[in-house]
């Protein structure tokens, strides 16, 4: 097999995931072309060129794909019709537009998982007036938008009938409110040659104010049976999709020990950032290996790790000002990643810190120090 090291990779989306993907692409000698609507987006400074355009601009997406040897994406909300046409004409896009179409509509995700007998929480599409649907389905329930939801958006919890008028107005489905003991995740890589590898099972903790992940613990503090079952289930999800690339599989571990798939991301994922410092092969390098048809790298965890998201402080919006960086840099085993976003907003992901330590309890203590010390504010207060 002849391996080309001069590939040009097109990335749709130039946020933090595109930036970290581009950083790994540089190490492999690849050239990078990125498409993003924000001039000077985080990935732009590392890329060879940026196409400034919306993710539904068919003409500009066509330009990116035609100029690239292989194209991929860091965001789901893309025009898939133009990608399908480009693939028909011989261009390479991974994961495929068909995979993206299934995943970007969460109800289609659920249907696919159910067809493949992969367990999920009980759910039902909202097909008539919401009040009747909720009463018939049962309260409490979780309403989820079919499209467009991420980082806590597109989710509404209905705890009593009085909550229904405040519910989401978009196309949505209802999901049973599960008794969750832990939220787990597994990164799974599958190459164009069908090789598949799973990273360790991790656990995620959430900032309840915005329902957004703020901490990832690797490995998850669960027994061997749960680890093996979660890994097998995650691999089954990617094989069911016939996906190529890296995928983040989010799961619920219920109070009675069952594992339910929550949702799938067809790209590098927040729950996999720890792999940069803690694993033999980072999720970003692995994604590039997978889509290029290279042999997959080792997913071995070299050292326990805790990843902490750096979220914009509530009440601030404007050019970011980072407080406590010096304190965090003084913590042994801590690595800071700043994404380079020009504006901070409440709970916006502005960076992350990964702490590695042979002792997990010590790593968790250091993570709490990071949360106390490192703050992202702005000299401008948000109007809200």
C-alpha positions as CSV (number, residue, x, y, z in Angstrom):
1,X,0.0,0.0,0.0
2,X,1.4,3.4,-1.0
3,X,0.6,6.1,1.5
4,X,0.4,9.7,0.3
5,X,1.6,12.3,2.8
6,X,0.8,15.3,0.7
7,X,-3.0,15.0,0.9
8,X,-5.2,18.2,1.0
9,X,-7.9,17.9,3.6
10,X,-11.0,20.0,3.3
11,X,-12.7,20.7,6.6
12,X,-16.3,22.1,6.8
13,X,-16.3,24.1,10.0
14,X,-13.4,26.0,11.5
15,X,-14.2,26.0,15.2
16,X,-12.1,24.3,17.9
17,X,-12.6,20.8,16.5
18,X,-11.5,22.0,13.1
19,X,-8.5,23.8,14.7
20,X,-7.3,20.7,16.6
21,X,-7.9,18.5,13.5
22,X,-5.8,20.9,11.5
23,X,-3.0,20.9,14.1
24,X,-2.8,17.1,13.7
25,X,-3.0,17.3,9.9
26,X,0.0,19.6,10.0
27,X,2.0,16.9,11.9
28,X,1.2,14.4,9.1
29,X,2.3,16.8,6.4
30,X,-1.2,17.4,5.1
31,X,-2.4,20.7,3.7
32,X,-5.7,22.1,5.0
33,X,-8.5,24.1,3.5
34,X,-11.3,25.2,5.8
35,X,-14.8,26.6,5.2
36,X,-16.4,28.6,7.9
37,X,-18.7,31.7,8.0
38,X,-16.5,33.6,10.5
39,X,-13.5,35.3,9.0
40,X,-10.4,34.4,11.0
41,X,-12.1,31.4,12.7
42,X,-10.0,29.3,15.1
43,X,-8.9,26.9,12.4
44,X,-8.0,29.6,9.9
45,X,-4.6,30.4,11.4
46,X,-3.4,26.8,11.0
47,X,-5.0,26.2,7.6
48,X,-3.5,27.0,4.2
49,X,-6.7,28.9,3.2
50,X,-10.2,29.7,4.4
51,X,-13.3,29.9,2.4
52,X,-15.6,32.3,4.2
53,X,-19.1,30.9,3.6
54,X,-22.2,29.6,5.3
55,X,-22.5,25.8,5.9
56,X,-25.5,25.7,3.5
57,X,-23.7,27.6,0.7
58,X,-23.7,24.8,-2.0
59,X,-21.4,26.7,-4.4
60,X,-18.7,27.2,-1.7
61,X,-19.0,23.7,-0.3
62,X,-18.5,22.5,-3.9
63,X,-15.4,24.7,-4.2
64,X,-13.9,23.2,-1.0
65,X,-14.6,19.6,-1.9
66,X,-13.3,20.0,-5.5
67,X,-10.1,21.6,-4.2
68,X,-9.5,18.8,-1.6
69,X,-8.4,15.2,-1.9
70,X,-10.6,14.2,1.1
71,X,-13.2,16.3,2.8
72,X,-14.7,16.0,6.3
73,X,-16.5,18.2,8.8
74,X,-16.6,19.2,12.4
75,X,-20.3,20.2,12.5
76,X,-23.5,18.4,11.6
77,X,-25.5,21.3,10.3
78,X,-24.4,21.2,6.6
79,X,-26.1,21.0,3.2
80,X,-26.0,17.3,2.5
81,X,-27.6,17.4,-0.9
82,X,-24.5,19.1,-2.5
83,X,-22.2,16.6,-0.7
84,X,-24.2,13.6,-2.1
85,X,-23.9,15.0,-5.6
86,X,-20.1,15.5,-5.2
87,X,-19.7,12.0,-3.9
88,X,-21.6,10.7,-7.0
89,X,-19.1,12.6,-9.1
90,X,-16.2,10.8,-7.5
91,X,-15.1,13.1,-4.7
92,X,-14.3,11.6,-1.2
93,X,-16.3,12.8,1.8
94,X,-16.1,11.1,5.2
95,X,-18.2,10.4,7.1
96,X,-20.6,10.0,4.1
97,X,-23.5,12.4,3.4
98,X,-25.9,9.5,4.1
99,X,-24.4,9.0,7.6
100,X,-24.6,12.8,8.2
101,X,-28.3,12.9,7.1
102,X,-29.1,10.1,9.6
103,X,-27.2,11.7,12.5
104,X,-28.1,15.4,12.1
105,X,-31.8,14.5,12.6
106,X,-31.9,13.0,16.1
107,X,-35.3,11.2,15.4
108,X,-33.6,9.4,12.4
109,X,-30.8,8.5,14.8
110,X,-33.3,6.9,17.1
111,X,-35.1,5.1,14.3
112,X,-31.8,3.6,13.0
113,X,-30.7,2.5,16.5
114,X,-34.1,0.9,17.2
115,X,-34.0,-1.0,13.8
116,X,-30.5,-2.4,14.7
117,X,-31.8,-3.4,18.2
118,X,-29.4,-1.0,19.9
119,X,-31.1,0.1,23.2
120,X,-32.3,3.7,23.7
121,X,-34.6,5.4,26.2
122,X,-38.3,5.0,25.3
123,X,-39.3,7.8,22.9
124,X,-42.0,9.1,20.6
125,X,-42.3,11.7,17.8
126,X,-44.6,14.7,18.5
127,X,-47.1,14.3,15.7
128,X,-50.1,16.2,17.0
129,X,-50.7,18.9,19.7
130,X,-47.9,18.7,22.3
131,X,-50.2,18.8,25.3
132,X,-52.0,15.6,24.3
133,X,-48.8,13.9,23.3
134,X,-47.1,14.7,26.6
135,X,-50.2,13.6,28.7
136,X,-50.3,10.3,26.7
137,X,-46.5,9.7,26.9
138,X,-46.2,10.4,30.6
139,X,-44.7,13.1,32.8
140,X,-41.9,13.8,33.5
141,X,-40.5,13.7,30.0
142,X,-37.7,15.3,28.0
143,X,-38.5,17.1,24.8
144,X,-35.7,17.2,22.2
145,X,-35.5,19.1,18.9
146,X,-35.0,16.8,15.9
147,X,-32.4,19.2,14.4
148,X,-30.1,21.9,15.5
149,X,-29.6,21.0,19.1
150,X,-26.1,21.0,20.7
151,X,-24.3,21.9,23.9
152,X,-27.6,21.9,25.9
153,X,-29.7,23.7,23.3
154,X,-32.7,22.0,21.8
155,X,-33.6,20.2,25.1
156,X,-36.5,21.0,27.4
157,X,-37.5,19.1,30.5
158,X,-41.2,18.8,31.2
159,X,-41.7,18.1,34.9
160,X,-45.4,19.0,35.2
161,X,-48.3,20.0,33.0
162,X,-47.6,23.7,33.7
163,X,-44.3,23.4,31.8
164,X,-45.9,22.4,28.5
165,X,-46.7,26.0,27.2
166,X,-43.0,26.8,27.6
167,X,-41.8,23.8,25.6
168,X,-39.9,23.9,22.3
169,X,-41.7,25.0,19.2
170,X,-39.6,23.1,16.7
171,X,-40.1,19.6,15.3
172,X,-39.4,17.4,18.2
173,X,-39.8,14.1,20.0
174,X,-40.4,13.1,23.6
175,X,-38.0,10.9,25.5
176,X,-38.5,9.1,28.8
177,X,-36.7,10.8,31.7
178,X,-34.3,8.0,32.6
179,X,-32.9,7.4,36.1
180,X,-29.3,8.2,35.2
181,X,-26.5,7.0,37.4
182,X,-23.7,8.2,35.1
183,X,-23.4,9.7,31.6
184,X,-20.8,7.7,29.6
185,X,-19.1,8.2,26.3
186,X,-16.9,6.1,23.9
187,X,-14.9,7.4,21.0
188,X,-14.9,4.9,18.1
189,X,-12.8,5.0,15.0
190,X,-13.6,3.1,11.8
191,X,-11.3,3.4,8.8
192,X,-12.2,3.3,5.1
193,X,-10.8,-0.2,5.1
194,X,-13.2,-1.3,7.8
195,X,-10.7,-1.5,10.7
196,X,-12.4,-0.4,14.0
197,X,-11.0,0.6,17.4
198,X,-12.6,1.9,20.6
199,X,-11.1,4.3,23.1
200,X,-11.6,3.8,26.8
201,X,-15.1,4.4,28.3
202,X,-15.2,7.8,29.9
203,X,-17.8,9.5,32.2
204,X,-19.1,13.0,31.8
205,X,-20.3,15.5,34.3
206,X,-22.5,18.4,33.4
207,X,-23.0,22.0,34.4
208,X,-26.6,21.9,35.3
209,X,-27.1,25.7,34.7
210,X,-26.8,25.2,30.9
211,X,-26.9,21.4,30.6
212,X,-23.4,21.4,29.1
213,X,-20.6,19.0,29.7
214,X,-17.9,20.6,32.0
215,X,-15.8,17.6,33.0
216,X,-14.7,14.3,31.4
217,X,-13.1,11.5,33.5
218,X,-10.9,8.9,31.8
219,X,-11.3,6.1,32.4
220,X,-14.9,5.9,33.7
221,X,-15.3,4.7,37.3
222,X,-17.4,1.7,36.3
223,X,-16.8,-2.0,36.6
224,X,-15.4,-4.2,33.8
225,X,-18.8,-5.5,32.6
226,X,-20.0,-2.0,32.0
227,X,-16.8,-1.0,30.2
228,X,-17.0,-4.0,27.9
229,X,-20.8,-3.6,27.2
230,X,-20.4,0.1,26.5
231,X,-17.5,-0.5,24.1
232,X,-19.3,-3.2,22.2
233,X,-22.4,-1.1,22.0
234,X,-20.5,1.9,20.7
235,X,-18.8,-0.2,18.0
236,X,-22.1,-1.6,17.0
237,X,-23.5,2.0,16.5
238,X,-20.7,2.9,14.1
239,X,-20.9,-0.4,12.2
240,X,-24.7,0.0,11.9
241,X,-24.0,3.4,10.2
242,X,-21.2,2.0,8.0
243,X,-19.4,5.1,9.2
244,X,-15.8,6.1,8.4
245,X,-14.0,8.5,10.7
246,X,-14.1,9.1,14.4
247,X,-17.5,9.0,16.2
248,X,-18.5,10.1,19.7
249,X,-21.2,7.8,21.3
250,X,-22.9,9.2,24.3
251,X,-24.7,6.8,26.6
252,X,-26.8,6.7,29.8
253,X,-25.9,4.2,32.6
254,X,-29.2,3.7,34.4
255,X,-29.7,3.1,38.1
256,X,-30.5,-0.5,37.5
257,X,-27.3,-1.1,35.5
258,X,-28.6,-0.8,31.9
259,X,-26.7,1.1,29.1
260,X,-28.8,3.2,26.7
261,X,-27.4,5.1,23.7
262,X,-28.3,8.7,23.9
263,X,-26.8,10.2,20.7
264,X,-24.0,9.9,18.2
265,X,-21.7,12.6,16.9
266,X,-20.0,11.9,13.5
267,X,-16.8,13.8,14.3
268,X,-14.3,14.4,17.0
269,X,-16.1,15.1,20.3
270,X,-15.7,17.0,23.5
271,X,-15.5,13.7,25.4
272,X,-12.4,12.8,23.4
273,X,-10.2,15.8,24.0
274,X,-8.3,14.0,26.8
275,X,-6.8,11.7,24.2
276,X,-4.4,14.4,23.1
277,X,-2.4,14.1,26.3
278,X,-3.5,10.8,27.7
279,X,-3.6,8.3,24.8
280,X,-1.1,7.0,22.3
281,X,-3.1,8.4,19.4
282,X,-5.3,11.5,19.8
283,X,-8.9,11.4,18.5
284,X,-7.9,14.1,15.9
285,X,-5.0,12.1,14.4
286,X,-7.2,9.0,14.5
287,X,-9.9,10.7,12.5
288,X,-7.4,11.7,9.8
289,X,-5.9,8.2,9.7
290,X,-9.4,6.7,9.3
291,X,-10.6,9.0,6.5
292,X,-7.3,8.7,4.7
293,X,-7.4,4.9,4.8
294,X,-4.3,4.7,6.9
295,X,-3.8,2.0,9.6
296,X,-5.5,3.1,12.9
297,X,-3.3,4.1,15.8
298,X,-3.3,2.6,19.3
299,X,-6.2,3.8,21.5
300,X,-4.3,2.8,24.7
301,X,-4.8,5.1,27.7
302,X,-1.3,5.8,29.0
303,X,-2.3,7.7,32.1
304,X,-5.6,8.6,33.9
305,X,-6.9,12.0,32.8
306,X,-9.6,14.6,33.7
307,X,-10.6,17.1,31.1
308,X,-12.3,20.4,32.2
309,X,-14.1,22.6,29.7
310,X,-13.3,26.3,30.0
311,X,-16.7,27.9,29.7
312,X,-17.5,31.6,29.4
313,X,-18.7,33.1,32.7
314,X,-22.4,33.9,33.0
315,X,-23.0,37.6,32.7
316,X,-20.1,38.4,30.2
317,X,-20.2,38.8,26.5
318,X,-17.4,40.4,24.4
319,X,-13.7,40.0,23.7
320,X,-12.4,37.3,26.2
321,X,-10.3,38.0,29.2
322,X,-8.7,34.9,30.8
323,X,-8.2,34.9,34.6
324,X,-6.1,32.4,36.5
325,X,-4.0,31.1,33.6
326,X,-0.8,31.4,35.6
327,X,-2.2,29.4,38.5
328,X,-3.3,26.6,36.1
329,X,0.0,26.5,34.3
330,X,1.7,25.9,37.7
331,X,-0.4,22.7,38.3
332,X,1.7,19.6,37.4
333,X,0.2,17.6,34.6
334,X,-2.1,20.3,33.4
335,X,-2.3,21.3,29.7
336,X,-4.3,24.4,28.6
337,X,-5.9,24.6,25.2
338,X,-7.3,28.0,24.2
339,X,-9.5,27.9,21.1
340,X,-9.0,31.4,19.9
341,X,-12.6,32.5,19.7
342,X,-12.9,36.3,19.4
343,X,-16.0,36.6,21.6
344,X,-16.9,35.0,24.9
345,X,-20.6,34.3,25.8
346,X,-22.2,32.7,28.9
347,X,-21.3,29.0,28.9
348,X,-19.6,29.1,25.5
349,X,-16.7,26.6,25.1
350,X,-13.6,28.8,25.0
351,X,-11.0,26.2,25.7
352,X,-10.2,23.2,27.8
353,X,-7.7,21.9,30.3
354,X,-6.5,18.3,30.5
355,X,-4.9,17.1,33.8
356,X,-3.0,13.8,33.7
357,X,-1.9,12.1,36.9
358,X,-1.2,8.5,37.8
359,X,-3.5,9.0,40.8
360,X,-7.1,9.6,39.7
361,X,-8.2,11.2,43.0
362,X,-5.3,13.6,42.7
363,X,-6.3,14.4,39.1
364,X,-9.9,15.2,40.3
365,X,-8.6,17.5,43.0
366,X,-6.5,19.3,40.4
367,X,-9.5,19.6,38.2
368,X,-11.5,21.3,41.0
369,X,-8.6,23.8,41.4
370,X,-8.8,24.5,37.6
371,X,-12.5,25.2,37.9
372,X,-12.0,27.6,40.8
373,X,-9.1,29.5,39.3
374,X,-9.6,29.7,35.6
375,X,-12.4,32.1,34.5
376,X,-13.3,33.6,31.1
377,X,-14.8,37.0,31.4
378,X,-14.9,40.2,29.3
379,X,-14.5,43.8,30.1
380,X,-18.0,44.1,28.6
381,X,-21.0,42.8,30.6
382,X,-23.7,40.9,28.7
383,X,-27.1,42.7,28.4
384,X,-28.9,39.6,29.8
